[in-house]
Amino acid sequence: MTHEAVDDEALTRRPARGGVPLTRRPAFWLWAAVCLIGGWIAVTGLDAAVRAFPAGAVAGAALLAPTLVIGVWALRRLHPVRTRPIGYSLVALAWGAFGAFGLALPANAAFQAVLSKTAGPGFNAEWGAAIAAPVNEETLKLLGVVTLALMAPTSIRGPLDGWGYGALAGFGFQIAENFLYVLNTIVLTGATQDLHAAFFSFGGRVIGGAWWSHWAMTAIGGAGLGCLLGRATRTTAVLAAGAFLLAMALHAWWDAPILMGLGMLVLKGVPILFAAIVTYRLARRRYLTHFRRTAYTETVRGVFVPGEGHVLAHRKWRRKERWEVPAGEPRRLLARLRATELELIEDGLGGLEHDPRTADLLRGDVRRIRHHLISGPSPPRVA
Amino acid sequence: MVALALLVLCSVLPLLNRALGSGGRRLAPGTIVSIGTEQNGVRPVTVTVLRAGWVLSEADTSLTSNAKLLSDDIVFNLSVVVPLSSLDAQKLWGGLGRIVAAGGRARLATAPAPVVTAHGMTGLTGRIIGRDRVGVAAVFATDTLGATVTAAGPPRAFGAAAAEIEAMARTVTVMAP
């Protein structure tokens, strides 16, 4: 057994299920290609406006950068037990910001042109966004969650994972779209007040609208998809389809030409935020139920020591116990032990390419790491 | 499966759009094209079509913000401007110059001259020049709303229609909320 440093983030660097490294999976290259193509479409589409309105573009980027950092930090931590691995989080984020956003630009333009030609420009002006955006954008964003699951099968094992990575893909899309809206606002205001337009756009779309925007809709769709990816049954397929339709319906509700005006933003947004919160609570409850049940079973089995399940359940306690262990090898071993135990618990959730033998391998790992840990010169109390 | 879904989404809609053709709607002389956010069933910025032959490009028109009219190779764009603070024509002309230049194919050529619409509204007008296109631009501003017009085409075609296009630009109305 190797004694390399392992922490919560280390799962990202481990080969995905079946021992296939991330870069050997076709889904990884599909992800890379879609992000490149989408990014290229977005950059070529926005390049001229960025060059023409540099002050507004820089102000918009400067305002959105901290929003991006705070949003990613918060969405990664929206998990009751562990922070989502940065690698997988960035994969989802990049899909949303580059792949989904870039491909949505021509897809939305084509859809709205079709609506305009078939139902008339008046209808398109009123309802075009409410019809085209939910279909194109929710599909494109959710495909990012599917792609992540295909390239790293352990990343999505249930609704909570689907919720989290869906939210991150949606948030990436949201940030890119907010930047586009900064440029659009500059044009709509006749390029007469670039900075003012950037601040106005930020105020309306981030301060006033970020709470119930793309992240929330894709989180809902992602949670449903997570159910299906965790365990493929007829029920979970219905759940996934229902969640996807709900995400599209909420998106359509947001874009619909009803309850217009700044004062109505909250009235339109609250149902979306509420649906995202309820979905999160349900996914969290399901996860914690499984967590507690598995921790108990493994304790009875003798794999975990009594009380270990409680330590595992809280980031703060895991961090605290790590500081109580001498730095160096013991601390690294303890981190590895906890990561393996968490992996063992989450393995039972299912997911793509689920191998029933993995649990026994992980149990063996836990026993071996624990043996190394307690055979050291100063065995930590916690193990 | 993901690749197939992407392919369907990103190819079916553009193909359908192409299959539907240019999607132009012929406009009869006297037709009033209105743009801007609808309030009480009325869009605040209008332009009147003066002769037959103009087509509303449905694919490139979003009535909440702009209308694109085509006549052979000539493109007539009417856009609404929603200022965040007080607006005047001079400021709007400067902004339009930057927007036209951002397109990369043309720029506003000269200092603008005053223009008065058929309804008595004063604005500014000037020439657009590009490598293979010439045209005319105009801006009209009220305190709370503005409109910009850009019309351009190949030099010969535009030269023949210039007087009519300038007259059309003078039919613009801006109804401030």
Chai-1 contact restraints between the chains, C-beta under 6 A:
chainA,res_idxA,chainB,res_idxB,connection_type,confidence,min_distance_angstrom,max_distance_angstrom,comment,restraint_id
A,L30,B,A3,contact,1.0,0.0,6.0,A-B,restraint_1
A,A48,B,A102,contact,1.0,0.0,6.0,A-B,restraint_2
A,A48,B,G104,contact,1.0,0.0,6.0,A-B,restraint_3
A,A49,B,A102,contact,1.0,0.0,6.0,A-B,restraint_4
A,A52,B,R98,contact,1.0,0.0,6.0,A-B,restraint_5
A,A52,B,A102,contact,1.0,0.0,6.0,A-B,restraint_6
A,L103,B,C10,contact,1.0,0.0,6.0,A-B,restraint_7
A,A107,B,L9,contact,1.0,0.0,6.0,A-B,restraint_8
A,A107,B,C10,contact,1.0,0.0,6.0,A-B,restraint_9
A,A107,B,L13,contact,1.0,0.0,6.0,A-B,restraint_10
A,A110,B,L13,contact,1.0,0.0,6.0,A-B,restraint_11
A,A110,B,P14,contact,1.0,0.0,6.0,A-B,restraint_12
A,A110,B,N17,contact,1.0,0.0,6.0,A-B,restraint_13
A,F111,B,L13,contact,1.0,0.0,6.0,A-B,restraint_14
A,A113,B,N17,contact,1.0,0.0,6.0,A-B,restraint_15
A,A113,B,A59,contact,1.0,0.0,6.0,A-B,restraint_16
A,V114,B,L16,contact,1.0,0.0,6.0,A-B,restraint_17
A,V114,B,N17,contact,1.0,0.0,6.0,A-B,restraint_18
A,S116,B,E58,contact,1.0,0.0,6.0,A-B,restraint_19
A,K117,B,L20,contact,1.0,0.0,6.0,A-B,restraint_20
A,K117,B,G23,contact,1.0,0.0,6.0,A-B,restraint_21
A,K117,B,E58,contact,1.0,0.0,6.0,A-B,restraint_22
A,P121,B,E58,contact,1.0,0.0,6.0,A-B,restraint_23
A,P121,B,T61,contact,1.0,0.0,6.0,A-B,restraint_24
A,P121,B,L63,contact,1.0,0.0,6.0,A-B,restraint_25
A,A125,B,S62,contact,1.0,0.0,6.0,A-B,restraint_26
A,A125,B,L63,contact,1.0,0.0,6.0,A-B,restraint_27
A,A125,B,T64,contact,1.0,0.0,6.0,A-B,restraint_28
A,T139,B,L9,contact,1.0,0.0,6.0,A-B,restraint_29
A,L143,B,V2,contact,1.0,0.0,6.0,A-B,restraint_30
A,L143,B,A5,contact,1.0,0.0,6.0,A-B,restraint_31
A,V146,B,V2,contact,1.0,0.0,6.0,A-B,restraint_32
A,T147,B,V2,contact,1.0,0.0,6.0,A-B,restraint_33
A,L188,B,V82,contact,1.0,0.0,6.0,A-B,restraint_34
A,T189,B,P83,contact,1.0,0.0,6.0,A-B,restraint_35
A,T189,B,L84,contact,1.0,0.0,6.0,A-B,restraint_36
A,G190,B,V81,contact,1.0,0.0,6.0,A-B,restraint_37
A,G190,B,L92,contact,1.0,0.0,6.0,A-B,restraint_38
A,G190,B,G95,contact,1.0,0.0,6.0,A-B,restraint_39
A,G190,B,G146,contact,1.0,0.0,6.0,A-B,restraint_40
A,A191,B,G95,contact,1.0,0.0,6.0,A-B,restraint_41
A,A191,B,R98,contact,1.0,0.0,6.0,A-B,restraint_42
A,A191,B,I99,contact,1.0,0.0,6.0,A-B,restraint_43
A,T192,B,K91,contact,1.0,0.0,6.0,A-B,restraint_44
A,T192,B,G95,contact,1.0,0.0,6.0,A-B,restraint_45
A,Q193,B,L84,contact,1.0,0.0,6.0,A-B,restraint_46
A,H196,B,L84,contact,1.0,0.0,6.0,A-B,restraint_47
A,F200,B,L84,contact,1.0,0.0,6.0,A-B,restraint_48
